[in-house]
Amino acid sequence: MATLSRVAMLGAVNLTAAPVAAQVTPSVGRAFVWEATGGVLGSAAGIGLGLAIAEPDECDAEDLACILRGVGAVGVAAAIAAPVGTYLIGSALDTQPSLWGAVLGSIAGLAAGAGVIKLFDETGNDVEGAAAVVAVSLTHGVVTAVGSRLVASMRREVGE
């Protein structure tokens, strides 16, 4: 009996707490993975929607205004869809995501995604089509989730 009381005092066993299933919250790592998954899927969907709206094949190679409209449509759609994906999956799995953190992460993620494409370009590896969408979506989604987890962790620190 003495061992049980020592274990209970250490907090390893809480006999008055709610059932274990009700106490389980995702670990920080698992929360990040789920939110990043939502961000990547949201980013890919946003890029697809932006490409459908922009119709890049309709632009002449010399028509800079048309190209910039297309890039803008893709960027706006992805910037909205990635944090929505992060927040929806995070909320569904009770990771306690931060919508504002995801929005900030999405903005940074778009810049990071453009940087990844530029890095590939600088190294002589032309990335186009599906490979570019994958590279940008992965980068954008992960950075979106980083923003969500950072702000969520700051929110918990302030609340404690």
N, C-alpha and C positions, 0 to 999 in steps of 0.2 A: 504494500500500500504506500509505503514511503516513496518508492520509485515513481509510482503514478503521480503522486502529488508534486514531486520534483519536476517531472516532465510537464505537468500542467502549469507549474510556475514558470517554466522556461518558454511557455507559449507554444510548445509542439502539439499539445492536445488542448482543445477548448471544448469542454463538455457542455457548455451553455450556448455555444454558437449555433448558427443555422446549419442545415445539412451541408456536407462538403460540396455537393454539386452546385449549390447556390453561392458558395464562396469562391469558386474558381473563376479567375479572370485570366485572359491570355498573358503570357510572359511578354516582356518588352520585345524580345526577338521575334516571337510569333506575331505579335501585334504589328510590328514593322513589316514582316513578310506579307501578311494579309493586306495591309494598307498599300504596300508597294504593288501587289497584284492588282488591286483596284485601280491604282494610278496608271499602271501600264496598260491595262485593258481600256480604261477611260481615254488615255492619250491616243491609243491606236484607233479607237472609235471616233474621237474628235478629228484626228488626221484624215481618216476615211471620209467623214462627213464634210470636212473642209475641202478635200479634193473633189468631192462630188459637187459641191457648191461652186468651186472656183473653175472647174473644167480647164485644167492647165494646157490641154492639147489645143484649145482654142486660141491661145496666145501666140503671136508671132515672136520669133526670137529677139527681134529688135524693139518690141512693144513693152518698155519698162513699166509703164503704168499697169498694164494687164498682169504682168508677172508679180508686181508688188501687191495688187489686189488679191491675187491667188495666195501668195504667202501670208498676207494678212488674214484671209478667211481661214486658212489652215491653222494659223497661230491662235486666233481667237477661239475657234472651235476646240482645239486641243487644250488651251488654257482653261476653258470652262469644264470640259469633260473629265480631265485628269483629277482635279480635286473632288468632283462629284463622285467619280468612281472610288476614290480613296475613302471619302466620307461614307458612302453607302455601304461598302463592304465592311469598313471599320465599325459602323453602327450596327450592322446586322450581326457581327461577331463580337460585339461588346468590347471593342478595343479602346473605346473612349477617344475617338479621333478628334482632332482640332480642325474645324472647317477653315478658320482663318489661317492656321499654319499650313494647311494644304494649299490654300490659294497663294500664299507667299511662296511656298515651295514650288508651285506650278510655274510661277513667273520665273523663278530662278532655274527651274528645270528646262524651260524653253530655251533659255540662254545656254544652259549646259548642253542641251541636245544640238543646238546650232554649233557649239564648240566641238562636239564629237564629230559632226559632219566635216567641219573645217579641218580638224586633226587628220581625219582620213584623207581629205583632199591634199593636205600638205605632205603626207607621207607617200603620195602617188597612188593611193588606193581609191579609185572612183567608186563611191557608194551611191547607187541610184535605185529607184523603184522600191521593191519590197525590203531590200536590205537597209535602205535609208529609213524607212518607216520603222523597222525593228530597232535600229540603233537609236533613233530619236525617242521612240516610245519607251524603250527600256530606261534610257537616261532620264527622260522627263518624268516617268512614273515613279522611279526610285527617289529622285530629288523631291517630288511632291510629297511622298511618304515621309521623307526626312523632315520636311517642314512641319507636317502634321504631328509627328512624334516629338519634335523639339518643343513646339508650343504646348502640346498636351503635357509634357513632363514639367514645363515651367508652371503650367496651371496647377498641377498636383503639388509642386513645391510651395507655391503661394498658399494653397488651400490647407496645407498641413500645419 
